Structures are given as C-alpha cells and as structure tokens.
Amino acid sequence: MGNVTEVDIENLIKDLKVNLSNKRINNILAPLKTLLKTAYRRKIITVNPIDGIGMLRVEKTEIRPLSMEDVRSFLVSVDSHFRDYFEVAFFTGMRPSEQIALKWDNIDFKRGKINVVDARVMGEESSPKTVASRRSIDMLPPVKAALERQSEETFLSSPYVFISKKGNIVDIGNLRKRTWYPALEEAGLRRRIMYQTRHTFGTLMLSTGENSSWIARMMGHTSVEMLFKKY
C-alpha cells in the first residue's frame, strides 16, 4: 500500500474513463478513499496519495431515447451479428452490463421470462447494482423471437446468450465503438450513449400506455415514482 502514488491513482482514473462513466468511477474511488484515509490515520502509510484527488464531476444524464421509427432504422442498419442483442436491449430495458452477462441458464422460454441475476463490469461478474435489479423480465414478442434466433447461434457453443464475432464474452467498450456508434451514424440518428437503449424501453412503454408498476418492475426500479421522475 505504501508504494501507491498519486500518479498511480490518476492513471487508474484515466484507464477507467475508457469504459466507465464518472458516476461509476466515483463509486469505485469512494471506498478507495476510505481505505487510504484509514491507513494514513493508523500510520500504516506516511502519505495519503489520494488526498489531493477530488471526485469527478457528474452531470445529470440526458435522456435521449429513440422513437419506434428510430429503433426500426437502427435495427436495419446495425451489424447483423448484434441485431438480436439490440432487439433485446430495446424491448427489455436491461442494462448493458446485465445483458452481456446473460446466460442461457437464465432464459425460461416456457414461462417467457428472463432472469437477471448477474452483471459484468470491467471483466468481473457479480450481482446487479441493487436488490431490485435482480428481477424477472417478461419476454415481449420481439424479445422472444430475437432470443429464439439467437439460440440457433450460441445455445450449443457458449453459456452466454450474446458473444462476440470471435466467440468471446462481449466487451461493452468494443460494442459501443465498433457497433453502436457506427449503426447510429448509418441510420442517420444523433450520437448518444448506448445506455439509451434502456431509456428507450422506459419511454416507449410509457408512451404506449403500459402499466407503470409493470414497467418499473421490468426495469428494476424500486418505485413507480422513480420511473416518472426519470422519464
């Protein structure tokens, strides 16, 4: 611990910024700050290397969902290998970290359910971010169709539902840069973060008059109030 320098921590932040939001990075830095502060107070280290590093500025995320017409244009334009991935993303509201960790063991075609039990962040899998995020999602017709198509591709070759073209676990950073942004451009849509697939589900379901409690439950929100506050 005594070998950690301020430069090391600045380099860590720089590396994290490649794939993570400032909010997520702050969540990582918070326990690190506590750890080093405690070590300094107990005289385990003589200098606290993180003392001069502040938390990153977090701006409120702009909700920029796609319309149904935009979704159709995007799905026509996106790389066919990942078309089913984005079909599921738009019509389940799953977080990207949850979707790349989705395994066939968590798909129940008989009951029409997707069980969200894992999330994958920076190459590590763990439970989703909140208790409410561990949930069972109802398969809407386009989702079921997409998963049935996907099963023909990966069911026998991987425990994961969605994999890269090389057969590896999907990397969110690569998916964003090599597939999401190019497809937006090809479809003539404004550039936005990939998390907008989740926001698209929320706004589309509200606009079609779906029950707000059901939408909140599908998205893993703790309350309907949270749903309305965001969308």
Secondary structure as UniProt FT lines:
FT   TURN            2..3
FT   HELIX           6..16
FT   TURN            17..19
FT   HELIX           22..41
FT   TURN            42..43
FT   TURN            49..52
FT   HELIX           68..77
FT   HELIX           80..82
FT   HELIX           83..92
FT   HELIX           96..99
FT   TURN            100..101
FT   HELIX           104..106
FT   STRAND          107..108
FT   TURN            109..112
FT   STRAND          113..116
FT   STRAND          119..121
FT   TURN            122..123
FT   STRAND          124..126
FT   HELIX           131..133
FT   STRAND          135..138
FT   HELIX           141..154
FT   TURN            155..157
FT   TURN            165..166
FT   HELIX           172..175
FT   HELIX           176..180
FT   HELIX           181..186
FT   TURN            187..188
FT   TURN            194..195
FT   HELIX           196..207
FT   TURN            208..209
FT   HELIX           212..219
FT   HELIX           224..230
//
